[in-house]
Amino acid sequence: MRLRILVALLLVFALGFGNLAIHLYGTRDELRRTMLELQAHAVTEGIRDENDMGRLPLSYAGEPLGYTLYSAQGEVLWFSENLDRPSRLRTAMLEQGSRWWRWSPIGGRVINVPVRLPDGATLMVTRNDAKERGTIDRLLLERLRQSLLIMLPLGLLSVLLILWLLNWTLRPVRRAADLAASIGPGELNRRIPLTNLPVEIRPLADAANRALDRLAEAFAGERRFVADAAHELRTPLTVLDLRMQEARESERPDWPALEREMRQMRRLVGQLLELARQEGMAGTQQRGEQTSRVSRVIRESVASMLPLFEVRDRELSVDVEDGLVCRGNHDELREVMLNVLENALLHGAGTVRVRGRKSAGNVVIEVCDQGEGVAQDQREAMFQRFSKCCQGSEGTGLGLAIVRRIVENAGGRVAFADGQASTLSILLPVKQA
């Protein structure tokens, strides 16, 4: 940043000095024309028309003078013998009055000025003013050198002043950077103070604070997840350990019980991994870019769960509109349906009905049973990790947590339906063509 500002400052000084030089030399030619204008009025005093041209002097102050006479209509009437061709008619200097901006082009060795005669004709007076030009050049060059000598220390002073201002202005930024660098896992509540920061830097610091808030929340969530997982794994591991001890001491180990405990352990670990994967995808957009055929997902899930329902002598019915398409991953939405149906199988009662339809730009999936359902004050808690209606149930308490995370990652919503305690409603956005 300092380097960029210094380079910009040097460019500004270079442009300023170049502009000064250009205008000084423009001033030189303005002085030359003004001097020639005074001389032209002096030598043409008393000249009234074309008949008086012979009275014009052909030199002034040792330098030759040339003349070209133009009529009021701009036609060449006469030019002096010491000119190879007529001088060009220039009437701009005849205009009086000051202007905010006047461009003075750099002239050559020969300059000319117009003089208006009483009869309306214009006399162009031409002169090679080598002596005056040399004198003015020396004077302006001396002035330019003096200006350069003055500008160099001023430029150095400006650089030092800007460096000091940068150091003073960025001091709070450095303190904020040091504070941000010191924030670690043990100090997640520390934030960058905004009070003394420059106004231009505050949006960046505020965005960094919001990012730290999100990171702290995610870190706290990970801590809770690890703690909950360790707590939930402790019991099945203890049971499995007791089973293994019994198997070592017994002549006839209870292999079905061991296999049952291993299946439960694998299921719990698999759901923990799936939940961690889905929470890692939270906030990403790639889930919403995929398309799933909801009708097919629902029918496949019902077909997979039907044998389990038959074993428990439970009925499972499905009523789904054809052609339902939504945003989301096919396999993940199938996991949603399997978890919801398993939840209804383990915790519900009676017939389980699955309905699918399109409504107001969403695909609505409803899974309801004939059980008592979930109390109003416990509904939201059911979507938390390791939450169960009954602690002695076969479930792991992760199914609905996984369901909510997958559905939200796909841009949808899931909740127990209002007024229907035993109905779970899933809304998924329709995939636009």
N, C-alpha and C positions, 0 to 999 in steps of 0.2 A: 504493500500500500504506500509506504513512504517513497519507494523508488518510483512508482507511477506518478505520485504527486510532484516529485522533484522533476521528473521528465516533462510533465505537463507545464510546470512552472518555467523550465528552461525554454520550452517551445513558445510560451506566451512572451517571454522576454525577447526571444529571437524575432518573433513576429512584430513585436512592438518596435524593436530597433530597426527592422527592415522598413516598417511603415514610416518611421521617423526619417530614414534616409530618403525614401521616395518623395515624401512631402517636402523635405529640404530642397531636393533638386527640382521639384515642381515650383517651389518658391523662387528658386534661381531664375527659372524661365519667366515667371510672373514679373520679377524685378527687371529682367532684360526687356520685356515688352513694355513695361511701364516707362522705363527710361527712353526707349525708342519712341513711345507715344508722345512724351514731352518734347523730344527733339523734333518729331514730325510736325507738331503744332507750331514749333518755333520757325522751322524752315518754310512752312506753307502759309505763314501769316501774310495776308494780303492777296493770296491766290484765290481767284473767284471762279474761273471757268477754264476751258481748254486753251483759250488764247494766252493764258498766263504761264503755260508750262515751261516756256523758255527761261523764266526767271528762277526756276528751281535749282539749287546748288547740287552738284554731282558728288560732293564729299562733305563730311562733317566730322570734326575732331580727328582728321587724318584717316577716316575710313570712308569707302565709297558708299553712295546712296543710289538706290534705284527706284523708279516710279512706274506705276501702271495706273492708267485712268480708266474707270468704268462708268458707263452711263447709269442713270437712275434705274434703267431696266436690266442692268447687269451685263451689258455688252462692252467689249474692249474697244476703247476709243483711241488709246495711244499708250506706248511704253517707251522708256528711255533707251538710248542706244547701248548703254553698258549692261543691259540685260539680254540674255540669250532668248528668253521667251517671257511672256507676260506672267506676273505673279498671280497666284490664285486669289480670288476675291474672298475676303474673310470679314464679315460684318458683325461677328459675335461680340467683339470688344466695343462696339458702338453702344451696346446695351448698358444702361446705367442701373445702379442699385446693387445692394448686397444680397447674397444668397447664403442659405445654410450650408450648402455643399457646392463646391466648384472644382471640377477636375481640371488640372493643368497638365496637359501632356508634355513630356520632355521634348524640347525643341532641338533643332540641329544647329549648324554653324550660322546659318542665315535666318533672320527673323523678319517679320513684316507686320505692320499695323495699318488699319484703315483710318482715313481722315475724310470726314464729310464736308464737301465744298458747298458754298452758298447756293449754287444752281442745282443741288440735288445729286450731283455726281459723287463718286467715291474714288479717292486717290489712295492706292496702296503704296506705302513707303517701305522699301526693303533695305536691309543693312547687314553687313557681316561685322558683328560687334566683338571681334576677337579680344580686344583689350578689356572691355567691360566684363565679358564672360570669364576671362582668366581671373580678374580681380574678385568677382563674386564667387567663383569656384574655390579660391583660396580661403575666402572668408567663411564659406559654409563648411568646408572641410575642417577648418579649425574648430568651428562650432560642433561639428559631428564628433570630433575627437574629445572635446570637452564633455559632451553629453555621454560619450562612452565611458569616460573616466568617472563620471558621476553615477552612471547606471551600474557599473560593476560593484562598487561597495553597497549600493542600494539593493542590487540583486542578491549579494551575499547575505546582507542583513535580512532580506525577505526569506531566504532559504533557512537561515537560523531561526527566524521567528516562526516559520511554518513547522519546522521540526519540533520546536518547543511546544507549539500548539497541538501538534499531533501527539506528542508524548503526554501532554496534560489531558487531552481529550480521551486518549485510549487507556489512560491509567485505570479507570473503572472497568474497562473491558478486560484488561489483563487480570485484575483482581477477580472478576467473574470467571475468567478462564481457569485461573488457579483453583477457585472454589469448585468449578465443574469437574476439574481433574481429580479433586480429592474425594468426590462422591463415590462410594463403593457399596458393597452389599450390607455393610454395617451402618451406613449413614444414608439410607434411602429417603429420609424425610428432608434432607437439606435441598435447598433450591437457590437458584441464582437471583440475587436481589435486583430489582428493576429501578429503584429510586434514583441512583446516581448515574445510570447508564445514559448515553446520548439517545435522543429520540429515534435516530435512524437504526440503532442497534437493539432497541427494546423489542420489536417484533421477533427478532431472531432469538433473543433470550427467553421471551415468553413461549415461543414454540419449543425451545429446548426444555423449559420447565414442564410444559404439557407432555413432552416425550418422556421426561423423567417420571411424571405421574403415571403414565401408562406402563413404563418399565417396572416401577415399584409395585403397581397393582398386579402385573403379570408375575413378578418375582414372589409376591405374597401368595398368589394363587398356586404357583409351583410348590412353595413350601407347604401350603395346606394339602395340596395333592399328594406330595410325598408322605406327609404325616398321616393322612387318611389311608393311603395305600398300605403303609407299614402297619397301621393299626388293624386294618381289615385282613391283611395277610397273616397276622400273628395267630389268629384263632384257627384257620384251616391248617396252617403249618404245625401248630401244636397238636391238633387232632391227628394229622397225618403222622406225626412223630410217635404218638401213642399207638396208633395202628401198627406202625413198623415195629415198635417194641413188643407188642402183643404177638405179631407174626414171628418174631425171633424166638419167643418163649413158647409158642404154641406148636404142637405137632401138626395141626391142620389150620394154617393161616386163613383168615377170612378175605380171600382175594376179591370177591365182589365189593366188599366194603372199601378195600384199598383202591380198587379201580374207580369207585364212586367218588372217593375223596380226591383222587388225581384228576378226574374229569372236572370236578368243581374248582380245583386249583387252576387248571389250564383255562377254564372259562373265565375265572376272575382275572388272571394275568392277561388274557387276550382282550378283555373288555377295558382293562386299565391302559393297555397299549393303544387301543382304538380311541379311547377318550383323549389320551395325551396327543395323538396325531390330529384329531379333530380340533382340539383347542389350539394347537400350533398353526392351524389353517385359518383361525379366526381373523377376520379383517382382510383376507385376500380376496381377489376378484376372480381367480381362475375357476372356482367352483361354479359361479354363475354363468360361465361361458359354455357349460356342457348341457346336453339335452337328454331327458329321460322320458320314456313312454310309461306314464303312470299306470295306465290300465294293465299293461303287461307286468309291471313290478308288483302290483297288488295281487294279481292272479297267481304269479309265481310264488309269492310269499304265502298265500293262503294254501296253495298246494303243498308247500313244504311243511307247514304247521298242521295240516289236517290229520296225519297219523297220530300226533301227540294229543290232539283233541279227542280222537276216537278212543285212545287208550284210557282217557279220563272220562269217557262217556259224556263228552260235551259237544254241542253242535256249533258249527262255524258256517255262516252264510256270507255271501258277497253280492253286492249290487253296485256295479261300476259302469259308468258311461264309457263308450268306446272312443278312441282317438284322443284321450287326455294326454297332453304333452306339457312338461314343465321344465324349469331350470334345475340342474343338479346332476350328480353322478348316479348312474343306474345302480351300481353295486352298493353305494352308500345309502340310497333310498330304500333298497331292498333290506339292508341292515336295519333301517328305521322301522319298516313294517314288521320284521321278525321280532324286534325288541318289543314293539307295541303289542303284537299278538301274544307274545310270551308273557308280558305283564298282565294282559287280560286273562290268560290261562291260569297263571299262578295266583293272582290276587282277586280275580273277578268270579262271577258265578253265572250259571245258566248259559243261554245261547249268546254267542258273540257275533255281532253283525258288523260288516265292513261296507261302507258306502263311499263312493267316489263320484264327484261331479265338478262341473265348472261353474264358478260364480264370481261376478264382478272382477274379472281379470285374474282370478286365482283358481288353482285346483284345490278343492276342499276334500280332505279325506277324514272320515269319521269312523272311529272304532268304539263300539259301545257294547256293554254286557248288561246282565240283569242283577248284578250285585249291588251292594249298598253304596259303592263308589267312595270317593275321597271327600272328607269334610272341607268346607270352604276355607277354613283357616290353615289347612294343611296342604292345599293344592300346590302352591309354589314350592314348598319344601320338598315335594316329591321329585322335583327336577334337580335337586342338589345331589352331589355325589354321596353314595352309600346311605341314601335315605330309603327306608322301607316302611310300609304300613304296619307290618308285623315283623319284629326282629327275628322271629324263628322261622321265617319263610325260606323257601329254597333260593330265592333271587339273591343277586349280589348288591342290589341298590345302585347299580350303574346304568341300567337299561334306559331309563328316561333321561338321565343326564346326557348319554350318548345321542339319544333321539333329538333333544333340543339343540345340541351343538351342531349336528349334521344339518338339521333343518335351517337353523340360523345362518350357517355358512352358505346355504343355497339361497339365502335371501327371504326365507319364509318365517312362519311363526307356529308355535305349538302350545296348546294349553287345554285344560279341562273346560268343556263347554259350559257356559252359564246356564244355570237352571237344570243341568243334567250331570249329576255327580259322577255317573259311571260312563261318561262319553268323553273321549279324547279327540280333539279337533286339530288337524294339521292343515295349514294354509301354505301352498307353494306357488310362487309367481309363474304365470303362464309364459312360456318361451315365445317371444315375438318373432314373426317370420322375417 
